[in-house]
Amino acid sequence: MGWVRKLGVWYDGLPPGLTALLFLAPCLVTLLLQSFWPKPWFMDFNAMACAGDALVHNMPIYPPKPACPVFGTAFVYTPLCAQICATLQRLLGFRGETALYGVIYSAGVLGVLALLLRGPGFKARAPFLAGLTASGLRFGNLSVLLHAGILFTAWRFAAKPLLLLPPIALACVLKPTFAVYAALFLFTSIPWWRRMAYGAVTLLPAAGYFLYFRLTDQNLFGDFLTVTHLWGFRLANGHGFLSLISLAGITNFAAIYPLYAVYAALLLLCGLVLAQAAASPAERLMLGIAVCILLYPRIMPYDQFTLPLGMGLLAQQGGKTTQHLSLAIGLACLATGGNMGGQILYLGSCALLIGRAAATWRRGIGAEFEVKRRGLRPSTPLGPESRSKKFLNHMNPL
């Protein structure tokens, strides 16, 4: 691993601005080039606006062929999203709705970038900026706003986890896969029974909505399941658990659920072990957000936009060795690009999470054994303090 150390020494000498440019250059250059190509932008928004227009004109929102031109995608959200779009179109018109979405989307993207690029700990999280892609931003996907809303709430109100309920509940109603964020409450500092209760309560609005949806319009509910199954399981697996299942050649859906339960339990356990070393409630939640993203069954480029904060904290906890391995993963992602680059970043993030948790667990077991052997009180310091730094404290108002 000598080459990793040499690479790390070179990287440590780079100024922050050049570091940011190194990992963001492919995304920025591609965005610039694509602005001159006759390729459509905001395709996901177009699909939502098309569904809203269909409701305005009493047409189906999940047709085999959309009535208005949509390029390369389909409307995959719940009818509530289409109803919101239809209401905005009635009030503002299509251009007004487009302008409003553009402003909110741009504010969300720029706000997340501001958190990613400033403050201490930047060098540790910079390699994970390689996951930011032009396609992830150009699509204008609603998931970017949902992820950003949860991130901003967790950062601003880290000591008030109850305020996480509205953004997570809304995200679950609009897109059921966001239910993984119910696990975010496990990373708070409140008593365990409240963590479990908050997670369960977060899922209640989505459960009630889908029950109502299923009972009131079975045909529309069936159409929704068909289109989400088509795009989520067959046409675009992205990265994440579903990509692993696809690579393994597993097609039996009855086997997928127990396998995912094992996968999710492993990542959650690893994340919770590492969260004990976090220096503040905000850091615990940033790490929790990274774990929730890795739990996402189908990680698309627009889903990993908020991943670097938590992964940077994980790398920082592990010291130079972990940071240099993170650098190698980020550079490999840049070198390969495309789907392979995203897969490298995803697998590397999972490997770092599991590896760091195993090392922390072994160190904890060793410390406990030493306490018993030497007859010390558990509070007796046995070694260097955690390397976790308050790299979000400049942003945390608490």
Disulfide bonds with the S-S distance in Angstrom:
Cys50-Cys68 2.01
